[in-house]
Amino acid sequence: MLARRARPMLRRGTNHGAGRPATERRRLPPARRYSRRMSRFEIGAWIVGAVLLFWIVGAYNRLVGLRNAILRGFDPIDAAVVERRALLEQQIDAAAGVLVHAAQRLEALRAANRQLEAARTHARARPGAKGAITSLRLAEEILAEARARVPMATVTGSEIAALGARIAEHDTALEFARRQFNAAVLEYNAAVRQLPTRLVASLFGFSTAATL
């Protein structure tokens, strides 16, 4: 009798897919492929969100810094106005006995000087507010007109002349401080109006300021 041909026995644990192509064996299930794509999308979204957050924080801090520069720029203006106001009061009192014919003009000058003090106090509380700075500028213009109507140059006397010289020094200091303040305001306003910083300014309530 012929011996029966032995059939190869399959061992347990044998890889039934050994004969399949490598690409077919490594193919992931659809659910796992979708999960991997979603994770990459989420990582990209987190990166974009982090970059956007850092930019918003940087733009906000820049606007705060520029607004603080306006507040610091008002300090020398405030000091010059206060000191000049006291000197003008002394000058008016000294000239009152000499400029008898200009008594009404002297009183108008005194009133304008006090009006400027009230405007300064209001602007001091809110140096970045348009209304407060506009009021201060108008009060300064009214004071300048009132000073021009009083003929202080014709008054003789060392006290009045010395006061006039000191007032002129404070006028110069005030003008310099005003230029510095206006430069800070213009830089701040440019940042507020600039895109895309304007979006951050609108979001956090930053508005343009007024020059003096």
C-alpha positions as CSV (number, residue, x, y, z in Angstrom):
1,M,0.0,0.0,0.0
2,L,1.2,3.4,-0.7
3,A,1.7,5.6,2.3
4,R,-0.7,8.5,2.6
5,R,0.8,11.9,2.1
6,A,1.1,13.7,5.4
7,R,-0.8,16.9,5.6
8,P,1.0,19.8,7.1
9,M,-0.4,20.6,10.5
10,L,-1.2,24.1,11.5
11,R,0.3,25.2,14.7
12,R,-1.5,27.4,17.1
13,G,-0.6,31.0,17.0
14,T,0.3,30.8,13.3
15,N,-0.1,34.2,11.6
16,H,-2.9,33.6,9.0
17,G,-2.2,37.0,7.4
18,A,1.5,36.3,6.7
19,G,0.8,36.0,3.1
20,R,-1.1,39.4,2.8
21,P,0.6,42.5,1.5
22,A,2.4,44.7,4.1
23,T,0.2,47.7,3.3
24,E,-2.9,45.7,4.0
25,R,-1.6,44.3,7.3
26,R,-0.6,47.8,8.5
27,R,-3.8,49.5,7.5
28,L,-5.6,51.1,10.5
29,P,-9.3,50.9,11.2
30,P,-11.3,53.9,10.0
31,A,-12.1,55.0,13.5
32,R,-8.4,55.2,14.5
33,R,-7.5,57.1,11.3
34,Y,-10.2,59.6,12.1
35,S,-9.0,60.0,15.7
36,R,-5.5,60.7,14.5
37,R,-6.6,63.3,12.1
38,M,-8.7,65.0,14.8
39,S,-5.8,65.1,17.2
40,R,-3.7,66.9,14.6
41,F,-6.4,69.4,14.0
42,E,-6.9,70.0,17.7
43,I,-3.1,70.6,18.1
44,G,-3.1,73.1,15.3
45,A,-6.1,74.9,16.8
46,W,-4.4,75.1,20.2
47,I,-1.3,76.6,18.6
48,V,-3.3,79.2,16.6
49,G,-5.3,80.0,19.8
50,A,-2.1,80.4,21.9
51,V,-0.5,82.7,19.3
52,L,-3.7,84.8,19.1
53,L,-3.9,85.0,22.9
54,F,-0.2,86.2,23.1
55,W,-0.8,88.8,20.5
56,I,-3.9,90.1,22.2
57,V,-2.0,90.4,25.5
58,G,0.9,92.1,23.8
59,A,-1.4,94.6,22.0
60,Y,-3.3,95.3,25.3
61,N,-0.1,95.9,27.2
62,R,1.2,98.3,24.5
63,L,-2.0,100.3,24.7
64,V,-1.8,100.5,28.5
65,G,1.8,101.6,28.3
66,L,0.9,104.4,25.8
67,R,-2.0,105.5,27.9
68,N,0.2,105.6,31.0
69,A,2.7,107.8,29.0
70,I,-0.1,110.3,28.6
71,L,-0.8,110.3,32.3
72,R,2.9,110.8,33.1
73,G,3.1,113.6,30.5
74,F,0.4,115.5,32.2
75,D,2.4,115.8,35.5
76,P,4.7,118.6,34.3
77,I,1.7,120.4,32.8
78,D,-0.1,120.2,36.1
79,A,2.9,121.5,38.1
80,A,3.5,124.4,35.7
81,V,-0.1,125.5,35.7
82,V,-0.3,125.4,39.5
83,E,2.9,127.5,40.0
84,R,2.0,130.0,37.3
85,R,-1.4,130.5,38.7
86,A,0.1,131.5,42.1
87,L,2.5,133.9,40.4
88,L,-0.3,135.5,38.3
89,E,-2.4,136.0,41.5
90,Q,0.6,137.8,43.0
91,Q,1.1,139.9,39.9
92,I,-2.5,140.9,39.7
93,D,-2.5,142.0,43.4
94,A,0.7,144.0,42.9
95,A,-0.6,145.7,39.7
96,A,-4.1,146.5,41.2
97,G,-2.8,149.6,42.9
98,V,-1.1,150.9,39.8
99,L,-3.4,149.9,37.0
100,V,-6.5,151.6,38.4
101,H,-7.9,152.3,35.0
102,A,-7.6,148.6,34.1
103,A,-9.4,147.3,37.2
104,Q,-12.1,145.4,35.1
105,R,-9.4,143.8,33.0
106,L,-7.5,142.7,36.1
107,E,-10.6,141.1,37.5
108,A,-11.2,139.4,34.1
109,L,-7.7,138.1,34.3
110,R,-8.2,136.9,37.8
111,A,-11.4,135.1,36.8
112,A,-9.7,133.5,33.8
113,N,-6.9,132.4,36.0
114,R,-9.3,130.7,38.4
115,Q,-11.2,129.2,35.5
116,L,-8.0,127.6,34.3
117,E,-7.4,126.2,37.8
118,A,-10.9,124.6,37.8
119,A,-10.2,123.1,34.4
120,R,-6.8,121.8,35.5
121,T,-8.4,120.1,38.5
122,H,-10.9,118.4,36.2
123,A,-8.2,117.3,33.7
124,R,-6.0,116.1,36.6
125,A,-8.6,113.5,37.5
126,R,-8.9,112.3,33.9
127,P,-5.8,113.3,31.8
128,G,-6.8,111.0,29.0
129,A,-10.4,112.2,28.6
130,K,-11.2,114.3,25.6
131,G,-13.6,116.6,27.3
132,A,-11.3,117.4,30.2
133,I,-8.3,118.2,28.0
134,T,-10.4,120.2,25.6
135,S,-11.8,122.3,28.5
136,L,-8.3,122.9,29.8
137,R,-7.1,124.0,26.3
138,L,-10.0,126.4,26.0
139,A,-9.4,127.8,29.5
140,E,-5.7,128.3,28.6
141,E,-6.7,130.3,25.5
142,I,-9.1,132.4,27.5
143,L,-6.4,133.2,30.0
144,A,-3.9,134.1,27.2
145,E,-6.5,136.6,25.8
146,A,-7.1,138.1,29.3
147,R,-3.3,138.4,29.9
148,A,-2.9,140.2,26.5
149,R,-5.5,142.8,27.5
150,V,-3.7,143.8,30.7
151,P,-0.7,146.1,30.0
152,M,1.7,144.6,32.5
153,A,4.7,145.8,30.5
154,T,3.8,149.4,31.2
155,V,3.8,148.9,35.0
156,T,7.0,149.9,36.7
157,G,8.4,148.3,39.8
158,S,10.9,145.6,40.5
159,E,8.3,143.2,42.1
160,I,6.0,143.2,39.1
161,A,9.0,142.8,36.7
162,A,10.4,139.9,38.7
163,L,7.0,138.2,38.8
164,G,6.7,138.7,35.0
165,A,10.1,137.0,34.5
166,R,9.1,134.0,36.6
167,I,5.8,133.8,34.8
168,A,7.6,133.8,31.5
169,E,9.8,130.9,32.6
170,H,6.7,128.9,33.6
171,D,5.1,129.7,30.2
172,T,8.2,128.2,28.5
173,A,8.1,125.1,30.7
174,L,4.4,124.7,30.1
175,E,4.9,124.9,26.3
176,F,7.6,122.3,26.4
177,A,5.5,120.0,28.6
178,R,2.6,120.5,26.3
179,R,4.6,119.4,23.3
180,Q,5.7,116.3,25.1
181,F,2.1,115.5,26.1
182,N,0.8,116.0,22.6
183,A,3.4,113.7,21.2
184,A,2.4,111.0,23.6
185,V,-1.3,111.5,22.7
186,L,-0.6,111.3,19.0
187,E,1.4,108.1,19.4
188,Y,-1.4,106.6,21.5
189,N,-4.1,107.6,19.0
190,A,-2.2,106.1,16.1
191,A,-2.0,102.8,18.0
192,V,-5.7,102.9,18.8
193,R,-6.6,103.6,15.1
194,Q,-4.2,101.0,13.7
195,L,-5.5,97.7,12.4
196,P,-5.7,95.1,13.9
197,T,-5.0,96.8,17.2
198,R,-8.2,98.7,16.8
199,L,-10.1,95.5,17.5
200,V,-8.3,95.1,20.9
201,A,-8.9,98.8,21.6
202,S,-12.6,98.4,21.0
203,L,-12.8,95.2,23.0
204,F,-11.2,96.7,26.1
205,G,-12.7,100.3,25.8
206,F,-9.6,102.2,24.6
207,S,-10.6,105.5,22.9
208,T,-8.6,108.3,21.3
209,A,-7.4,111.1,23.5
210,A,-7.3,114.9,22.9
211,T,-4.2,117.1,22.4
212,L,-3.7,120.1,24.6
